[in-house]
Amino acid sequence: MRTYRLLIIIASFALVFSACSGGANQNTAGNEAVKTAPAAETGPTPSNQITEADVAKLKWLEGSWRGMDGDKPFYERIHFEGSTMIVETLEDGSLAKVTETGKFELKDGEWGHTVGSQRSAATSITDDMVQFVPAKVPGAEGVAVKGSMFRFERKGDGTWQAVLDVPPNRGQPASQKVYKMEPWKPESKGGKN
């Protein structure tokens, strides 16, 4: 399953971490972070004050990108339609085939993304960063908040990073996973980028 690869990596870590920790109050950041306890009880909560002007600060995320998951590349294309960020996962470096599409949407001052029973929403947006934390899934009353803590950070060299902070778990120290996202153009017939 190649759903918006970066977002799926985050959601997968959340599920694995949740299972390993027995659902304890844990939080993580990035594409591999998880928090299974209600956000209000254990950490930061999403902002309900995000505006279209805030979302517009993230236009640096637009474009086609290659990231690496270990030794496996993945490709995504991001564009905005108003305050909605559309993330397309692409099959390969040719950028010819979209395999999945996801959306970050602004509703009632909260800007976030839902995958199944997990939701992450922004706590803050600056010119160079957006921070996400687990959020309540609309309409899921009484269901524990599950999702990931992660952030996207713009770098000065035209790249950006997705950063996940994994909390300590069962004697393991806290850790961090960073995915560097580089601009990508479709490969030419000669195989060079």
Protein Blocks (a to p, Z undefined) as FASTA:
>chain_A
ZZhfklmmmmmmmmmmmmmnnopacddedjkbccfbdfklnmccddfkbcfklmmmmmmm
gccddddehjaccddddddehjaccddddfblnomacfbdcddddeehiacddehjbccd
dfbdcfkbccddddddehighiacedddddddddfkopacdddddddeehiacddddddd
dddddddfkopZZ
